[in-house]
Amino acid sequence: MVYDKYNFIEWRWFVMEFAKIEQAKQFSEERFTKIDMLKTRKSVAFLLNFLPGQHMKSHSHPNRELYLLVIDGTGTIIIDGEEKVVSVGDVIYCESDEMIGFTNTSDEKVTIYATMTKIAQ
C-alpha cells in the first residue's frame, strides 16, 4: 500500500504477458494452423498460418469482433461472399455477424496475426 500526504492510494497489480510471433509461425501439410499466443477471459491473440493452396472455410464469430493483420504473404479473404486480395500490411476488421474465410492463392506461406474480443450483447 502507498500513502501520499493526504490520501490512501491502492496498489494495483498488472499482469503483462509476452509472446513471440516467430514461435507461433507453425505450418502443417494437413491443413492451415491456428496458434493461440495470448488469452484472457475476453480476448485472444493468435496466428493463422497457411501453406500455398490451403483454405479456411467461411464462418462467423457470434458476439466477437475480429481484427486481422497480414504479416507474411498474399491471399484472398472472403467476407460475406465478397473476395479481396490481401497482402503484407493489410488490416481487416470483421463484425460478429460477418462470414469470413481465406485462401492462400499464392506460392508462398501466409501468416495472419489476429485478435478476437468478446463484445457486449
LOVOMI-737876 format. One record per residue: x, y, z of N, C-alpha, C in turn. Coordinates in pm, whole numbers, padded with zeros to 5 digits, always signed. Example, Ala and Ser with C-alpha at 12.3 -4.5 7.8 and 13.67 -1.06 7.14 Angstrom:
<rs>
+01319-00569+00780+01230-00450+00780+01320-00330+00780/+01285-00225+00708+01367-00106+00714+01290+00003+00787/
</rs>
This chain:
<rs>
+00084-00118+00000+00000+00000+00000+00088+00124+00000/+00038+00227-00064+00112+00351-00073+00026+00463-00015/+00089+00550+00058+00019+00665+00114+00086+00792+00063/+00007+00887+00020+00065+01016-00008+00032+01105+00112/+00057+01232+00103+00039+01321+00217-00103+01324+00271/-00204+01307+00180-00342+01322+00223-00430+01199+00202/-00395+01114+00110-00486+01007+00072-00417+00871+00068/-00496+00771+00091-00452+00633+00073-00462+00600-00075/-00360+00545-00132-00360+00505-00273-00348+00354-00279/-00442+00289-00345-00445+00144-00351-00340+00092-00449/-00275-00018-00412-00184-00086-00504-00265-00149-00616/-00216-00144-00732-00279-00212-00845-00175-00301-00909/-00210-00426-00924-00119-00523-00983-00156-00545-01128/-00061-00536-01213-00083-00558-01355-00004-00680-01398/-00069-00766-01470-00002-00884-01522+00019-00861-01672/+00142-00866-01712+00174-00845-01852+00229-00976-01908/+00181-01014-02024+00230-01134-02089+00292-01098-02222/+00387-01180-02265+00455-01158-02391+00452-01287-02472/+00451-01270-02603+00461-01385-02693+00544-01344-02813/+00609-01440-02873+00691-01416-02992+00616-01467-03116/+00596-01379-03212+00527-01417-03335+00600-01530-03406/+00732-01523-03413+00809-01624-03485+00785-01765-03429/+00762-01777-03299+00738-01907-03237+00600-01963-03275/+00508-01875-03310+00372-01919-03347+00358-01943-03497/+00462-01920-03574+00458-01949-03717+00485-02098-03735/+00380-02175-03718+00387-02321-03728+00293-02367-03839/+00347-02440-03933+00271-02482-04051+00253-02633-04051/+00147-02678-04117+00119-02821-04129+00081-02852-04273/+00129-02964-04324+00091-03008-04459-00056-03048-04463/-00112-03086-04349-00251-03136-04340-00354-03026-04365/-00337-02912-04296-00434-02802-04304-00372-02678-04245/-00440-02563-04261-00388-02440-04201-00384-02457-04049/-00303-02377-03982-00295-02385-03836-00343-02256-03771/-00400-02270-03653-00437-02157-03568-00361-02177-03438/-00268-02087-03410-00183-02098-03292-00215-01983-03197/-00276-02016-03082-00306-01915-02981-00175-01866-02920/-00163-01734-02906-00044-01675-02847-00071-01624-02706/-00178-01549-02690-00217-01493-02561-00368-01504-02546/-00414-01534-02424-00558-01548-02399-00593-01483-02266/-00707-01416-02266-00766-01365-02142-00911-01410-02140/-00985-01366-02040-01127-01403-02033-01206-01344-02149/-01162-01231-02203-01239-01161-02305-01177-01159-02443/-01051-01194-02453-00988-01183-02585-00880-01289-02605/-00843-01304-02731-00736-01396-02768-00658-01335-02884/-00527-01353-02881-00440-01315-02992-00382-01444-03048/-00386-01459-03181-00342-01584-03241-00289-01560-03381/-00218-01661-03433-00173-01658-03572-00247-01763-03652/-00280-01728-03775-00331-01822-03875-00219-01841-03976/-00181-01965-04000-00069-01997-04090-00118-02087-04203/-00092-02045-04326-00140-02117-04444-00024-02149-04538/-00013-02273-04578+00076-02310-04687+00004-02281-04819/+00077-02275-04930+00012-02250-05059-00105-02346-05083/-00219-02289-05125-00337-02367-05157-00429-02398-05039/-00384-02375-04918-00469-02407-04802-00582-02305-04787/-00694-02353-04729-00817-02275-04724-00880-02285-04586/-00938-02176-04541-01020-02173-04420-01162-02143-04466/-01255-02235-04440-01392-02215-04488-01458-02098-04416/-01556-02039-04481-01627-01924-04426-01702-01962-04300/-01693-01876-04201-01758-01897-04072-01774-01761-04004/-01850-01755-03896-01866-01630-03822-01822-01651-03677/-01812-01542-03605-01776-01543-03463-01881-01464-03386/-01995-01526-03353-02102-01453-03283-02051-01389-03153/-02094-01266-03131-02061-01190-03010-01911-01162-02995/-01840-01158-03107-01698-01128-03103-01662-01040-03223/-01566-00951-03201-01512-00875-03314-01371-00924-03342/-01331-00914-03467-01206-00974-03512-01126-00872-03593/-00998-00859-03557-00904-00779-03634-00797-00872-03688/-00761-00854-03814-00660-00936-03881-00552-00846-03940/-00427-00889-03930-00315-00818-03990-00231-00919-04067/-00221-00900-04197-00139-00990-04279+00008-00955-04254/+00084-01052-04201+00225-01024-04171+00321-01092-04268/+00273-01195-04339+00355-01260-04442+00263-01308-04554/+00305-01285-04676+00237-01345-04791+00119-01268-04847/+00051-01337-04938-00063-01282-05012-00169-01390-05027/-00295-01350-05022-00403-01446-05041-00535-01375-05063/-00641-01454-05063-00775-01399-05088-00861-01418-04964/-00911-01307-04912-01002-01313-04798-01144-01302-04852/-01234-01376-04792-01374-01375-04833-01455-01328-04712/-01524-01215-04726-01610-01163-04619-01749-01148-04677/-01843-01224-04619-01981-01226-04666-01989-01249-04817/-01905-01341-04867-01908-01378-05007-01828-01288-05100/-01779-01176-05049-01702-01083-05132-01553-01114-05117/-01485-01138-05229-01343-01171-05228-01257-01047-05245/-01144-01045-05172-01050-00935-05185-00910-00990-05164/-00818-00953-05253-00679-00993-05238-00616-00907-05128/-00547-00975-05034-00479-00906-04924-00333-00947-04923/-00250-00856-04872-00106-00884-04866-00046-00817-04742/+00083-00833-04726+00155-00783-04610+00116-00638-04578/+00081-00615-04453+00046-00481-04407-00102-00450-04410/-00182-00534-04476-00326-00509-04479-00389-00544-04344/-00480-00459-04298-00554-00480-04174-00701-00494-04210/-00766-00595-04153-00905-00626-04184-00984-00632-04053/-01104-00573-04054-01193-00579-03938-01318-00658-03977/-01362-00747-03890-01484-00825-03915-01577-00813-03794/-01700-00778-03823-01801-00773-03717-01849-00914-03687/-01918-00929-03576-01955-01063-03527-02049-01138-03621/-02127-01069-03700-02223-01137-03787-02170-01161-03929/-02048-01117-03956-01992-01136-04090-01929-01275-04103/-01947-01334-04219-01887-01464-04251-01749-01436-04311/-01647-01505-04258-01510-01482-04305-01444-01614-04343/-01371-01611-04453-01292-01725-04498-01164-01673-04561/-01072-01765-04591-00944-01724-04650-00888-01838-04733/-00821-01803-04844-00749-01899-04926-00612-01843-04960/-00510-01924-04939-00376-01886-04981-00367-01917-05129/-00379-01814-05211-00377-01829-05356-00238-01808-05415/-00138-01794-05327-00001-01767-05374+00085-01893-05365/+00211-01877-05404+00308-01987-05396+00395-01974-05271/+00357-01887-05178+00436-01865-05058+00350-01887-04932/+00416-01900-04820+00344-01914-04693+00275-01782-04659/+00160-01793-04592+00087-01675-04545+00068-01687-04394/+00097-01578-04324+00071-01571-04180-00011-01446-04152/-00117-01466-04075-00207-01357-04038-00215-01350-03886/-00186-01233-03831-00200-01209-03688-00344-01165-03662/-00407-01220-03560-00547-01188-03532-00570-01165-03384/-00663-01075-03356-00715-01059-03221-00866-01070-03227/-00923-01144-03134-01067-01160-03127-01111-01127-02985/-01212-01040-02975-01258-00993-02846-01408-01010-02832/-01451-01057-02714-01594-01068-02685-01650-00927-02675/-01770-00909-02732-01836-00780-02722-01966-00796-02645/-02007-00687-02581-02131-00691-02502-02249-00709-02594/-02348-00783-02544-02468-00807-02626-02572-00702-02601/
</rs>
